């Protein structure tokens, strides 16, 4: 989830503790500088963006969830983004699916 802080772009992500990673650093961790951007259809109002930013702060510092359990004590990457949108705006960004063990 992209967040602007002090006029600079950051990615809000769960990669250890939940944290803000500078966008350039986040892109550098990827493969050959490639990444995908997804946007909410119709965009978000300034008020909605502020609600997302406020809600995201509640998850900062939470440890990574290696067991992929759906709790608020630990977070994994897509879980934290889903919860921020759901809790801030009542918006579901994708359908929840159980991880199947192979």
TORKETOR-450792 format. One record per atom (N, C-alpha, C): residue in one letter; chain; atom name; x, y, z. Coordinates in steps of 0.1 Angstrom, whole numbers, plus 5000, padded with zeros to 4 digits. Example, Ala and Ser with C-alpha at 12.3 -4.5 7.8 and 13.67 -1.06 7.14 Angstrom:
('a'; 'A'; 'N'; (5132; 4943; 5078)) ('a'; 'A'; 'CA'; (5123; 4955; 5078)) ('a'; 'A'; 'C'; (5132; 4967; 5078)) ('s'; 'A'; 'N'; (5128; 4978; 5071)) ('s'; 'A'; 'CA'; (5137; 4989; 5071)) ('s'; 'A'; 'C'; (5129; 5000; 5079)) 
***
This chain:
('x'; 'A'; 'N'; (5009; 4988; 5000)) ('x'; 'A'; 'CA'; (5000; 5000; 5000)) ('x'; 'A'; 'C'; (5009; 5012; 5000)) ('x'; 'A'; 'N'; (5007; 5021; 4990)) ('x'; 'A'; 'CA'; (5015; 5033; 4989)) ('x'; 'A'; 'C'; (5010; 5044; 4998)) ('x'; 'A'; 'N'; (5019; 5050; 5006)) ('x'; 'A'; 'CA'; (5016; 5061; 5015)) ('x'; 'A'; 'C'; (5026; 5072; 5013)) ('x'; 'A'; 'N'; (5021; 5084; 5012)) ('x'; 'A'; 'CA'; (5030; 5096; 5011)) ('x'; 'A'; 'C'; (5032; 5101; 5025)) ('x'; 'A'; 'N'; (5045; 5102; 5029)) ('x'; 'A'; 'CA'; (5049; 5107; 5042)) ('x'; 'A'; 'C'; (5060; 5118; 5040)) ('x'; 'A'; 'N'; (5058; 5130; 5045)) ('x'; 'A'; 'CA'; (5067; 5141; 5043)) ('x'; 'A'; 'C'; (5070; 5143; 5028)) ('x'; 'A'; 'N'; (5060; 5142; 5020)) ('x'; 'A'; 'CA'; (5061; 5144; 5006)) ('x'; 'A'; 'C'; (5069; 5134; 4998)) ('x'; 'A'; 'N'; (5071; 5122; 5005)) ('x'; 'A'; 'CA'; (5079; 5112; 4999)) ('x'; 'A'; 'C'; (5071; 5099; 4999)) ('x'; 'A'; 'N'; (5072; 5090; 4988)) ('x'; 'A'; 'CA'; (5064; 5078; 4987)) ('x'; 'A'; 'C'; (5071; 5067; 4995)) ('x'; 'A'; 'N'; (5062; 5060; 5002)) ('x'; 'A'; 'CA'; (5066; 5048; 5010)) ('x'; 'A'; 'C'; (5056; 5036; 5007)) ('x'; 'A'; 'N'; (5061; 5024; 5009)) ('x'; 'A'; 'CA'; (5052; 5013; 5008)) ('x'; 'A'; 'C'; (5050; 5008; 5023)) ('x'; 'A'; 'N'; (5037; 5007; 5026)) ('x'; 'A'; 'CA'; (5033; 5002; 5039)) ('x'; 'A'; 'C'; (5033; 4986; 5038)) ('x'; 'A'; 'N'; (5041; 4979; 5045)) ('x'; 'A'; 'CA'; (5042; 4965; 5042)) ('x'; 'A'; 'C'; (5046; 4957; 5055)) ('x'; 'A'; 'N'; (5042; 4944; 5054)) ('x'; 'A'; 'CA'; (5046; 4935; 5065)) ('x'; 'A'; 'C'; (5057; 4926; 5060)) ('x'; 'A'; 'N'; (5070; 4928; 5064)) ('x'; 'A'; 'CA'; (5081; 4921; 5060)) ('x'; 'A'; 'C'; (5091; 4918; 5072)) ('x'; 'A'; 'N'; (5086; 4916; 5083)) ('x'; 'A'; 'CA'; (5093; 4915; 5095)) ('x'; 'A'; 'C'; (5083; 4922; 5104)) ('x'; 'A'; 'N'; (5087; 4933; 5110)) ('x'; 'A'; 'CA'; (5077; 4941; 5116)) ('x'; 'A'; 'C'; (5070; 4949; 5105)) ('x'; 'A'; 'N'; (5057; 4952; 5107)) ('x'; 'A'; 'CA'; (5050; 4960; 5097)) ('x'; 'A'; 'C'; (5057; 4974; 5098)) ('x'; 'A'; 'N'; (5060; 4979; 5086)) ('x'; 'A'; 'CA'; (5067; 4992; 5085)) ('x'; 'A'; 'C'; (5065; 4999; 5072)) ('x'; 'A'; 'N'; (5070; 5011; 5072)) ('x'; 'A'; 'CA'; (5070; 5019; 5059)) ('x'; 'A'; 'C'; (5084; 5018; 5053)) ('x'; 'A'; 'N'; (5084; 5013; 5040)) ('x'; 'A'; 'CA'; (5097; 5012; 5033)) ('x'; 'A'; 'C'; (5097; 5022; 5022)) ('x'; 'A'; 'N'; (5108; 5030; 5021)) ('x'; 'A'; 'CA'; (5109; 5040; 5010)) ('x'; 'A'; 'C'; (5106; 5033; 4996)) ('x'; 'A'; 'N'; (5098; 5039; 4988)) ('x'; 'A'; 'CA'; (5094; 5033; 4975)) ('x'; 'A'; 'C'; (5106; 5028; 4967)) ('x'; 'A'; 'N'; (5117; 5036; 4966)) ('x'; 'A'; 'CA'; (5128; 5033; 4958)) ('x'; 'A'; 'C'; (5135; 5020; 4964)) ('x'; 'A'; 'N'; (5136; 5019; 4977)) ('x'; 'A'; 'CA'; (5142; 5007; 4983)) ('x'; 'A'; 'C'; (5133; 4995; 4981)) ('x'; 'A'; 'N'; (5120; 4997; 4981)) ('x'; 'A'; 'CA'; (5110; 4986; 4979)) ('x'; 'A'; 'C'; (5112; 4980; 4965)) ('x'; 'A'; 'N'; (5113; 4989; 4955)) ('x'; 'A'; 'CA'; (5114; 4985; 4941)) ('x'; 'A'; 'C'; (5128; 4978; 4939)) ('x'; 'A'; 'N'; (5138; 4983; 4946)) ('x'; 'A'; 'CA'; (5151; 4976; 4945)) ('x'; 'A'; 'C'; (5151; 4962; 4950)) ('x'; 'A'; 'N'; (5142; 4959; 4959)) ('x'; 'A'; 'CA'; (5142; 4945; 4964)) ('x'; 'A'; 'C'; (5135; 4936; 4955)) ('x'; 'A'; 'N'; (5128; 4941; 4945)) ('x'; 'A'; 'CA'; (5121; 4933; 4935)) ('x'; 'A'; 'C'; (5129; 4927; 4925)) ('x'; 'A'; 'N'; (5123; 4922; 4914)) ('x'; 'A'; 'CA'; (5130; 4915; 4903)) ('x'; 'A'; 'C'; (5131; 4925; 4892)) ('x'; 'A'; 'N'; (5143; 4929; 4888)) ('x'; 'A'; 'CA'; (5146; 4937; 4877)) ('x'; 'A'; 'C'; (5138; 4950; 4877)) ('x'; 'A'; 'N'; (5135; 4956; 4888)) ('x'; 'A'; 'CA'; (5128; 4969; 4889)) ('x'; 'A'; 'C'; (5114; 4968; 4885)) ('x'; 'A'; 'N'; (5108; 4956; 4884)) ('x'; 'A'; 'CA'; (5094; 4955; 4879)) ('x'; 'A'; 'C'; (5085; 4955; 4891)) ('x'; 'A'; 'N'; (5073; 4961; 4890)) ('x'; 'A'; 'CA'; (5063; 4960; 4900)) ('x'; 'A'; 'C'; (5049; 4963; 4894)) ('x'; 'A'; 'N'; (5039; 4960; 4901)) ('x'; 'A'; 'CA'; (5025; 4962; 4897)) ('x'; 'A'; 'C'; (5018; 4973; 4906)) ('x'; 'A'; 'N'; (5011; 4981; 4899)) ('x'; 'A'; 'CA'; (5003; 4991; 4907)) ('x'; 'A'; 'C'; (4988; 4988; 4905)) ('x'; 'A'; 'N'; (4981; 4987; 4916)) ('x'; 'A'; 'CA'; (4966; 4985; 4915)) ('x'; 'A'; 'C'; (4960; 4997; 4922)) ('x'; 'A'; 'N'; (4949; 5001; 4916)) ('x'; 'A'; 'CA'; (4942; 5013; 4922)) ('x'; 'A'; 'C'; (4927; 5009; 4925)) ('x'; 'A'; 'N'; (4922; 5016; 4934)) ('x'; 'A'; 'CA'; (4907; 5014; 4937)) ('x'; 'A'; 'C'; (4900; 5021; 4926)) ('x'; 'A'; 'N'; (4890; 5014; 4920)) ('x'; 'A'; 'CA'; (4883; 5020; 4909)) ('x'; 'A'; 'C'; (4875; 5032; 4913)) ('x'; 'A'; 'N'; (4877; 5043; 4906)) ('x'; 'A'; 'CA'; (4871; 5055; 4910)) ('x'; 'A'; 'C'; (4879; 5064; 4919)) ('x'; 'A'; 'N'; (4890; 5058; 4923)) ('x'; 'A'; 'CA'; (4899; 5066; 4932)) ('x'; 'A'; 'C'; (4894; 5067; 4946)) ('x'; 'A'; 'N'; (4902; 5074; 4955)) ('x'; 'A'; 'CA'; (4898; 5076; 4969)) ('x'; 'A'; 'C'; (4898; 5091; 4971)) ('x'; 'A'; 'N'; (4889; 5096; 4980)) ('x'; 'A'; 'CA'; (4889; 5110; 4984)) ('x'; 'A'; 'C'; (4900; 5112; 4993)) ('x'; 'A'; 'N'; (4903; 5125; 4996)) ('x'; 'A'; 'CA'; (4914; 5129; 5005)) ('x'; 'A'; 'C'; (4910; 5123; 5019)) ('x'; 'A'; 'N'; (4897; 5124; 5023)) ('x'; 'A'; 'CA'; (4893; 5119; 5036)) ('x'; 'A'; 'C'; (4895; 5104; 5037)) ('x'; 'A'; 'N'; (4892; 5097; 5026)) ('x'; 'A'; 'CA'; (4894; 5082; 5026)) ('x'; 'A'; 'C'; (4909; 5079; 5028)) ('x'; 'A'; 'N'; (4917; 5086; 5021)) ('x'; 'A'; 'CA'; (4932; 5084; 5021)) ('x'; 'A'; 'C'; (4937; 5087; 5036)) ('x'; 'A'; 'N'; (4931; 5097; 5042)) ('x'; 'A'; 'CA'; (4935; 5100; 5056)) ('x'; 'A'; 'C'; (4931; 5089; 5065)) ('x'; 'A'; 'N'; (4919; 5083; 5063)) ('x'; 'A'; 'CA'; (4914; 5072; 5072)) ('x'; 'A'; 'C'; (4923; 5060; 5070)) ('x'; 'A'; 'N'; (4927; 5057; 5058)) ('x'; 'A'; 'CA'; (4936; 5046; 5055)) ('x'; 'A'; 'C'; (4949; 5048; 5063)) ('x'; 'A'; 'N'; (4955; 5060; 5062)) ('x'; 'A'; 'CA'; (4968; 5063; 5068)) ('x'; 'A'; 'C'; (4967; 5062; 5083)) ('x'; 'A'; 'N'; (4956; 5067; 5089)) ('x'; 'A'; 'CA'; (4954; 5066; 5104)) ('x'; 'A'; 'C'; (4952; 5051; 5108)) ('x'; 'A'; 'N'; (4945; 5043; 5101)) ('x'; 'A'; 'CA'; (4942; 5029; 5104)) ('x'; 'A'; 'C'; (4955; 5021; 5103)) ('x'; 'A'; 'N'; (4963; 5024; 5093)) ('x'; 'A'; 'CA'; (4976; 5017; 5090)) ('x'; 'A'; 'C'; (4985; 5019; 5102)) ('x'; 'A'; 'N'; (4985; 5030; 5109)) ('x'; 'A'; 'CA'; (4994; 5033; 5120)) ('x'; 'A'; 'C'; (4992; 5022; 5132)) ('x'; 'A'; 'N'; (4979; 5017; 5133)) ('x'; 'A'; 'CA'; (4976; 5007; 5143)) ('x'; 'A'; 'C'; (4984; 4994; 5142)) ('x'; 'A'; 'N'; (4988; 4992; 5130)) ('x'; 'A'; 'CA'; (4995; 4979; 5127)) ('x'; 'A'; 'C'; (5010; 4980; 5127)) ('x'; 'A'; 'N'; (5016; 4992; 5127)) ('x'; 'A'; 'CA'; (5030; 4994; 5127)) ('x'; 'A'; 'C'; (5037; 4987; 5138)) ('x'; 'A'; 'N'; (5048; 4980; 5135)) ('x'; 'A'; 'CA'; (5056; 4973; 5145)) ('x'; 'A'; 'C'; (5051; 4959; 5148)) ('x'; 'A'; 'N'; (5039; 4955; 5142)) ('x'; 'A'; 'CA'; (5035; 4941; 5145)) ('x'; 'A'; 'C'; (5044; 4931; 5138)) ('x'; 'A'; 'N'; (5047; 4920; 5145)) ('x'; 'A'; 'CA'; (5056; 4911; 5139)) ('x'; 'A'; 'C'; (5050; 4903; 5127)) ('x'; 'A'; 'N'; (5059; 4898; 5118)) ('x'; 'A'; 'CA'; (5054; 4890; 5106)) ('x'; 'A'; 'C'; (5048; 4877; 5111)) ('x'; 'A'; 'N'; (5037; 4873; 5104)) ('x'; 'A'; 'CA'; (5030; 4861; 5107)) ('x'; 'A'; 'C'; (5034; 4849; 5098)) ('x'; 'A'; 'N'; (5044; 4842; 5102)) ('x'; 'A'; 'CA'; (5049; 4831; 5094)) ('x'; 'A'; 'C'; (5039; 4819; 5093)) ('x'; 'A'; 'N'; (5029; 4818; 5102)) ('x'; 'A'; 'CA'; (5019; 4808; 5101)) ('x'; 'A'; 'C'; (5007; 4812; 5093)) ('x'; 'A'; 'N'; (5006; 4824; 5089)) ('x'; 'A'; 'CA'; (4995; 4829; 5081)) ('x'; 'A'; 'C'; (4982; 4828; 5088)) ('x'; 'A'; 'N'; (4982; 4830; 5101)) ('x'; 'A'; 'CA'; (4969; 4829; 5108)) ('x'; 'A'; 'C'; (4962; 4843; 5108)) ('x'; 'A'; 'N'; (4949; 4843; 5109)) ('x'; 'A'; 'CA'; (4942; 4856; 5107)) ('x'; 'A'; 'C'; (4940; 4861; 5121)) ('x'; 'A'; 'N'; (4950; 4868; 5127)) ('x'; 'A'; 'CA'; (4948; 4875; 5140)) ('x'; 'A'; 'C'; (4954; 4889; 5139)) ('x'; 'A'; 'N'; (4952; 4896; 5150)) ('x'; 'A'; 'CA'; (4957; 4910; 5150)) ('x'; 'A'; 'C'; (4971; 4911; 5157)) ('x'; 'A'; 'N'; (4976; 4900; 5162)) ('x'; 'A'; 'CA'; (4988; 4900; 5169)) ('x'; 'A'; 'C'; (5000; 4900; 5160)) ('x'; 'A'; 'N'; (4999; 4893; 5149)) ('x'; 'A'; 'CA'; (5009; 4892; 5138)) ('x'; 'A'; 'C'; (5003; 4894; 5125)) ('x'; 'A'; 'N'; (5010; 4899; 5115)) ('x'; 'A'; 'CA'; (5005; 4902; 5102)) ('x'; 'A'; 'C'; (5013; 4897; 5091)) ('x'; 'A'; 'N'; (5007; 4892; 5080)) ('x'; 'A'; 'CA'; (5014; 4889; 5068)) ('x'; 'A'; 'C'; (5010; 4899; 5058)) ('x'; 'A'; 'N'; (5018; 4900; 5047)) ('x'; 'A'; 'CA'; (5017; 4911; 5037)) ('x'; 'A'; 'C'; (5003; 4914; 5032)) ('x'; 'A'; 'N'; (4996; 4905; 5026)) ('x'; 'A'; 'CA'; (4983; 4908; 5021)) ('x'; 'A'; 'C'; (4972; 4910; 5032)) ('x'; 'A'; 'N'; (4974; 4903; 5043)) ('x'; 'A'; 'CA'; (4965; 4905; 5054)) ('x'; 'A'; 'C'; (4964; 4919; 5060)) ('x'; 'A'; 'N'; (4976; 4925; 5061)) ('x'; 'A'; 'CA'; (4976; 4938; 5067)) ('x'; 'A'; 'C'; (4970; 4949; 5058)) ('x'; 'A'; 'N'; (4972; 4947; 5045)) ('x'; 'A'; 'CA'; (4965; 4957; 5035)) ('x'; 'A'; 'C'; (4950; 4954; 5035)) ('x'; 'A'; 'N'; (4946; 4942; 5035)) ('x'; 'A'; 'CA'; (4932; 4939; 5035)) ('x'; 'A'; 'C'; (4925; 4945; 5048)) ('x'; 'A'; 'N'; (4931; 4943; 5059)) ('x'; 'A'; 'CA'; (4926; 4948; 5072)) ('x'; 'A'; 'C'; (4925; 4963; 5072)) ('x'; 'A'; 'N'; (4935; 4969; 5067)) ('x'; 'A'; 'CA'; (4935; 4984; 5067)) ('x'; 'A'; 'C'; (4923; 4989; 5059)) ('x'; 'A'; 'N'; (4922; 4984; 5047)) ('x'; 'A'; 'CA'; (4910; 4989; 5039)) ('x'; 'A'; 'C'; (4897; 4985; 5045)) ('x'; 'A'; 'N'; (4896; 4973; 5050)) ('x'; 'A'; 'CA'; (4883; 4969; 5057)) ('x'; 'A'; 'C'; (4880; 4977; 5069)) ('x'; 'A'; 'N'; (4890; 4979; 5078)) ('x'; 'A'; 'CA'; (4887; 4986; 5090)) ('x'; 'A'; 'C'; (4885; 5001; 5088)) ('x'; 'A'; 'N'; (4892; 5007; 5078)) ('x'; 'A'; 'CA'; (4892; 5022; 5076)) ('x'; 'A'; 'C'; (4879; 5025; 5068)) ('x'; 'A'; 'N'; (4876; 5017; 5057)) ('x'; 'A'; 'CA'; (4866; 5022; 5048)) ('x'; 'A'; 'C'; (4855; 5011; 5046)) ('x'; 'A'; 'N'; (4856; 5000; 5053)) ('x'; 'A'; 'CA'; (4846; 4989; 5050)) ('x'; 'A'; 'C'; (4847; 4984; 5036)) ('x'; 'A'; 'N'; (4859; 4985; 5030)) ('x'; 'A'; 'CA'; (4861; 4980; 5017)) ('x'; 'A'; 'C'; (4869; 4967; 5016)) ('x'; 'A'; 'N'; (4864; 4958; 5009)) ('x'; 'A'; 'CA'; (4871; 4945; 5008)) ('x'; 'A'; 'C'; (4879; 4945; 4995)) ('x'; 'A'; 'N'; (4892; 4944; 4996)) ('x'; 'A'; 'CA'; (4901; 4944; 4985)) ('x'; 'A'; 'C'; (4905; 4930; 4982)) ('x'; 'A'; 'N'; (4896; 4922; 4975)) ('x'; 'A'; 'CA'; (4899; 4908; 4973)) ('x'; 'A'; 'C'; (4891; 4899; 4982)) ('x'; 'A'; 'N'; (4890; 4887; 4979)) ('x'; 'A'; 'CA'; (4883; 4877; 4987)) ('x'; 'A'; 'C'; (4893; 4869; 4995)) ('x'; 'A'; 'N'; (4890; 4867; 5007)) ('x'; 'A'; 'CA'; (4898; 4859; 5016)) ('x'; 'A'; 'C'; (4898; 4844; 5012)) ('x'; 'A'; 'N'; (4910; 4838; 5012)) ('x'; 'A'; 'CA'; (4911; 4824; 5008)) ('x'; 'A'; 'C'; (4920; 4817; 5019)) ('x'; 'A'; 'N'; (4917; 4805; 5022)) ('x'; 'A'; 'CA'; (4926; 4798; 5031)) ('x'; 'A'; 'C'; (4938; 4793; 5024)) ('x'; 'A'; 'N'; (4949; 4794; 5030)) ('x'; 'A'; 'CA'; (4961; 4788; 5025)) ('x'; 'A'; 'C'; (4961; 4773; 5026)) ('x'; 'A'; 'N'; (4963; 4766; 5015)) ('x'; 'A'; 'CA'; (4963; 4752; 5015)) ('x'; 'A'; 'C'; (4977; 4747; 5015)) ('x'; 'A'; 'N'; (4979; 4738; 5024)) ('x'; 'A'; 'CA'; (4993; 4732; 5025)) ('x'; 'A'; 'C'; (4995; 4722; 5014)) ('x'; 'A'; 'N'; (5007; 4722; 5008)) ('x'; 'A'; 'CA'; (5010; 4712; 4997)) ('x'; 'A'; 'C'; (5017; 4700; 5003)) 
***
